[in-house]
Amino acid sequence: MDYDLCVIGSGWAGFNAALKAKKLGLKACLIEKALLGGTCLNTGCIPTKTLIQSAKIYTSIKKSQIFGIETKEYRFDFQKIQARKEKIVAQLRQGMQFISKGVDFINSGAGILSPEEIKVDGKILKTKNILIATGSRPFELPSFRFDGKKILSSTDILNLQEMPDSILIIGGGVIGCEFAGLFSAFGVKVTLVEKMPQLLPGLDKEVAKKLEIIFKKKNILVHTNTDASGFGVNNYAKILVCVGRIPDTSGLGLEDLGIKTEKGRIIVDDYLRTNISSIYAAGDCSSRIMLAHFARYQGILAAYNISCPDKPQKAQNNAVPNCIFTDPEIAFVGMDQDTAAKNNIDAKIYRFDFLGNGMARIKEEAEGFIKIIADKNTAQLLGASIIGPAATELINILTLTISSGLGITALKNTIFAHPTLSEAIQEAAYGDKDI
């Protein structure tokens, strides 16, 4: 069968690209070697955050007496927690299957033979365009090879059937910090090792330091500026290695086609085209920003550009929120305080602590703050960082403000409902000081 577009990979980039292509009238197929939904649905965002929600509920029960609620006995059943996770993933996958009707789904590995031919399941598909959206996979350290039993990847860790007594987490980035909080909430002795001077490298230093302080209050042993090679394997029940992810492009035949790559990452232009005009790439396999929501944006944009080659649109990367589901949550968008200083930007910092927010006090989640960076001359927002309750939701307000080219004045003039967590954003806008 001939297609207008064949999409390789059914993660958040590929799946949404196929849906967009269908809406634009293209004959499209979606090729997936594993399960529909890719990493995000099956071994990433959704299962991880499902487990984290159970941990958060368990933590809330522990402190229920603060709210005047007596709970004499409580415990967690990790197998039931895992079963709920699997149920949610299956339900969402069924939903994806339903809304993708009209797109041919081919459950097979794929090899690109030419810009017009793809080999799948022993057959050759003819296509006018190809979108590669094969995602990424965990990076493996030579000294800590994954064995699926004791030394685990972020994929392996999701299949645990019982909580270990202790765990060494190598890598204090987003994944490492989320799992550190998750395991600690369930009573596991957690040791977190990060080679860089701070947790969450590249993030606002004040936010990272605040998280480290909170982790230490929770008895998580944090070692920054430390190499993991000095930690004995036998001292921990499990070892989680999460030092980053790399593009998953092996077996596609990119080298034979001459598609340009850099350290495995497919190189694309501003329109998401590779050096072969009919082959595009989107998501983790080609982007320096490895986030599911950014992959979705790129997938939709790629499908549009394939459908409308006479009026393509450039990818915009200036306002991409990043969310970290620790407790408390962390989120950021745009540039931070240090980046503004390094770029010699005359900027102002606007800050507000959740201690002064009524709803944060009501929820007993008042630890953290909002920090907004704005141009001192125009008051236009440049970036924001949040650590505190519902940070992953609140960041969307600031993302919209930045992407719309608005500034501090817009936040000041907007009426925020009271009492809410979001009004802390307005409070931040009313309080400022020079960097």
N, C-alpha and C positions, 0 to 999 in steps of 0.2 A: 504494500500500500504506500502511496506517495503522501508526504506531509509537507505543510508549509513550515512547520517547526517541530523539531524533536528536542525535548528537554531531558538532559541526563542528570538525574538526582531529584528526589521528591521532598527535599527539606523545605524550609520556609522560603527560600529563593525560587527553587524549581517549581514547587507546587503553585505558588502565587503567579509565577510567570505563565504557567500552563492555563490557569484560570483566566488571566488577562488576555492571553492569546485567543482563547475560546470566545470571550466577550467581543473581541475585535474582529471576529469572523475567520480566524485562521484555523486550519485543520492541524491539530496538535496532538502529540503523544508524549507521555511522561514515562520515562524509563528509570526503574529503581532496582538495584541489586539486592536490597534488604527489605525493610518495612516502609510502607508509605508514611511520610512524615519526617524521615531523616533523623538527624541527631537531636534536633530540638524536641520533637515529640517523644522519641523513643528512649534516648539515652542522655538527654541534656536538660533543657529548661523545664519542661513539664514534670517529669518524674522527680527531679531534684527539688523543685519548689513545692511539690506535693508532700514530700518527706519533711521539708522545712516547715510547712504549715502544721503538720502533726507535732513537730517539736515546739512550735510556738504555742499551740493549744496546751501542751503538757506544761510548759513554763508558766502559762497563765493560771493553770490549776494550782500550781505550787504556791502562787502568791494570792490565791483567792481570798484569804483571810483579810487582806488589806481592804477588800471591797465588802467586808462583812459577811462573807459566804464561808461556811464551815464545810470542809471536805475531809472526813476522818481517814478514808482510805482511797488511794488512787494508784494506779500503775499503768504501764503501757504494754501493749502486746505488739511486738515488732512485726510479727508475721501478718497481723491484721492491717498494720500500717502499710506493709508492702503490698498486700492484696488490694487495698484501696488505691494505691498508686497504679497498679496494673489495670484496675478497672477504669480509672480516669483516662489513662493512655488509650485503652481499647475503645472507649466511648468517643474520644476525640478523633481517633483514626476512622471510626465508622462515619463520623460526621464529615470528615475530609473525603471519604469515598463517595458519600452522597452528593456533596456539592461539586464534585469533579466529574459528574456524569457529562458525557459529550467529549471528554478527553480520554483517548485510549491509554490505558495503564498497562505497561509491560514490565513484569517482575523478572528482571534479568540483568546480568552485567552487560556492559556495553564497550565496544571498541570502535573508534572513529576511523574508518578506512579512507575517507576522503571528505572534502567539504559537503558532499552530497550523499554520502553513504555511511550508515552505521550498522555494525554487526551486532545482533542481539539474539540470543538463544538459537544460534545456528542459522538465523535468517539475516537477510540484508534489507534494511529500510532505506527508501529513497526520501530525501528531504531537501527543501530549499534553504533552510537555516538550521543551525544547531546552537543550543544554549547549554553550556557546561555549568552545572550547579551541584557539584559533587561534595561540597562541604569540606570538613576538616576532621582530623583525628588527633588523639592525645600524643604529645611528644614524649618519647621514651629516653630516659637517662641511661647511658652505658653501664653505670655502676648500680643501677636499680632497674633491671629488666622486668617487665611485667610477666608474672607467672599465673595470674588469675586466682591465686590462692592466698598468698601473703602479701606480695607486692602488687598493688592494684592500680589500675587506671581509673579515671573518673567514670568510665563506663562500667568497669568491673564492680566498683563499690556499690552500684545501684542494685546489685543482685545478692547482697548479703541477706542471710536469713536470720541472723541474730547479731546483736550488738557486741563488739569486742570489748575486752576490759580496757585496752589501751590502743592508741593509734598514733603513729608518727605521720604527719602531713608535710610533705616536701613541696614547698611552693606557697608563698603567702599572697598570691594574686586573688582574683575574684573567686575562682573555684575553691581554692584552698581555704579562704576565709569563710565561705559559705558552709563548707563541710566541717570546719573547726567548730563553728557555732552550733551546727546540727548535732554533732556527736557529743559535744559538751552538754547540751540541753538534756540528753538522755543519760548522763552520768558517766560517760567514757572519759578516761584520762587522756587528754589531748596535748600533744607536743607539736608546735607549728614552727617550721624552719623556713626562713626566707634569706636568699643569698644577698639581696639588695639591702641598703640601709634602712628601709621602711617597709611595712606591709603595704599592699596595693601600690606597687611601684608606678610612678607616673601620675598618681592621684594627688590632690591637694594634701600637703604635708600635715596640716592641722587636723584634717579629717582622719588621715591614717594614724596619727598619734592618738587621737581620741578613741579609735577602734582598738588600738593596742591596749590602752588603759582599761577599756571595758572588758576585753578578753582576759586580762590579768585578774580582774575582779571575779571573773567566772572560773578562775583557776586553770585557764589555758596557759601552758608554758610557751611563751613566744620568744623565739631566737631570731633576731634580724641580723643582717651583716654576717651570716653564718653559713658555712658550707655543710651540706647534709652528710658528707662522707665520714664525718666524725661520729655519727650516730650508729650504734650497733643494731643490726637487723634483728637480732635475737632479743632485744630489750622491749619489743613491742609486739602485740598480738597481730596487728595489721599495719601495713605501710601504704599510704596513698601518695602517689606521685602525680602532681598536677602543676607542671612547670610551663604550661603553654600548649597550644595546639598548632598543627601544621596542615597545610592544604592536602587533601586526599585526592590526588590526581593520577595515581599509579594505575597502569593497565589500560588507559584510554587511548594510547598511541600518539600522544602529543609530540613526542620527539620525531616520529616518522613523518608527521604532518608538517613539522617545522613551526609549530605554535610556540611563541616565545614565552619563556618562564624565567622566574628569578627565585632561586631556592625553593622550587616546587610551586610557587605562586604564579598563576597565569596572569600575564601582563595584558591589561586592557586600557583603552583610551577613555576619554571623558564620556563616551557614549556606550561604554561597556563592550566594545568590539575588540577582538584579538587582532593580531596582524593579518589574519585571514578574514576578509570582509563579511562572510556569511556565518562566521562562528563567533559567538558571544560567550561571555562568562560572567557569573554573578555570585555573590555570597562569599563564604569563607575561602573557597578555592582560588579566588582572585583578589579579594579585598584585604586591605590592611586592618580594617575594622571588622572584627569577627563577632558580630552581634546578630541575633535572629531577626530583629525588627529592621536592621539595616539591610540584611539579606533580602527580606521581603520587599523593601523599597527598591533595591537593585533589580530583583526579578521582574517586578511590574514594569520598571523603566525599560529594561531590556526587551520585554515583550512589546512594549509600545514602539520602541525604536525599530524593531524588526517589522512591525506592522506598518509604520509610517516612516519609511526611509528618507522621504523628501523633507521632513520636518522633525528631525530627531531632537531629543532633549538631553542636555548634559546632566550628569549626576551632581547633586549638591551635597556636600559633606560638612557644612558649617554648623549644623545643629542636630547632632546625633546623641540622644541621651544614653547613658550607661547606667545600669541598675545592678545593685549588689544586695542580695536578700539575706544579709546578716541580721542580727537582732541587737541593736536597732539597724534599720535599713540604711543603705547609702545610695546616693544617686548623684550624677553630675552631667553637665552638658557644656559644650564650648570650652573656653580656656580657663585655667585656674590663675590664682594670684601670682605664682612664680612665672608662668608663661607670659603673663602681661608685663611683668618686670623685665624679663629677658628680651622681649620685643620692644622695649623702651616705649611702652604705651602709657600715656598719662591716664591712669585709671583710679577709680575709687572702689573701695570695698564697703558693701552694705551687709550688716550681720545682725542676726537675732537668735537668741537662745530659746529653745523650747520650754525652758523653765518658766518663761513668761507667758506661755500660751495656755489658755484655760482648758481646751480640749485635751492637750497633752497631759495636763495635771489630772483631769478626769480619768483618762485612760491609764494613768500611772506609767506613762512612757515619755517622761519629760527630759530624758538625757539626749543631748545633741544640739545642733544648731543649723541655721541656713546662712550661707555666704554667697553674696551676689557680686560679680565683678562688672563694672560699667565704665564706659568711656567718660572721663571727667569733664570733657568739653561738650559732648553731645548727649550724655546720660543714656546712650544706647547700650543695651545689655550685651556683654561679651561672653559671659559664662556664669555658671552657678554650681555650687556643691552643697549637698545636704547630707547630714547624718542625723537620723531621728525617725520618729514614727511616720509611716506611710511615705517615706522619701521617694520610693519608686513611683508613686502616684503623683506627688506634688511636683516632681521634676517636669512633668508634661506641661504644666502651666508656664514654666520658665522656658521650656523648649519652644513652645508656641510664641512666646514673647520675642525670643531671639530670631526665630525663622521668619517672623512677620516684620522684623526691623523696628520693633517697638523698644521702649526704654523704661526707665524708672518712673517717669511721669505717668505712663499708662497703668502701672501697678498701683501707684498712689491714688489715681482717679477711679479705679475700679472698686465697686462695692463688694466686699467679700462677706459671705454669710458668717454669723456668729452664733454660738461658739463652734469654730471649726479649726482643724489643723492648718488649712490653707491660708487662713488670715495671718499666719506667721510670715508668709511671703510679703504681705503688705507691710507688716511691722518692720521687716528687714529693710524694705524700701524707704521707710521713714527715718531709719537710723543709719548714719554713714560716718566714715572717717577716711582720711587719705591713706593710701598704701604707704 
